[in-house]
């Protein structure tokens, strides 16, 4: 049932969601504005995506770190007894 629901959602949003270099967006192109200010400093302002890859990777990294810490603690408790 979950598989069918996921596939149905994917098919419904097939033409509405796009993968770009920063994440998943509802627009085909990034829409970033790049410019140099009067002092010669480079700026890049981008519109927000629906899902940012950086947010996803940070969340996965936190989950992996927590899992590793829990596993280490479990092994310490097993071998200490």
Secondary structure, DSSP 4 states (H G I P E B T S, - for coil): -HHHHHHHHHHHTTTT-EE-SSEEESSSS---EEEE-TT--EEEE-PPPSEEHHHHHHHHHHHHHHHHHHHHHHHHHHHH-
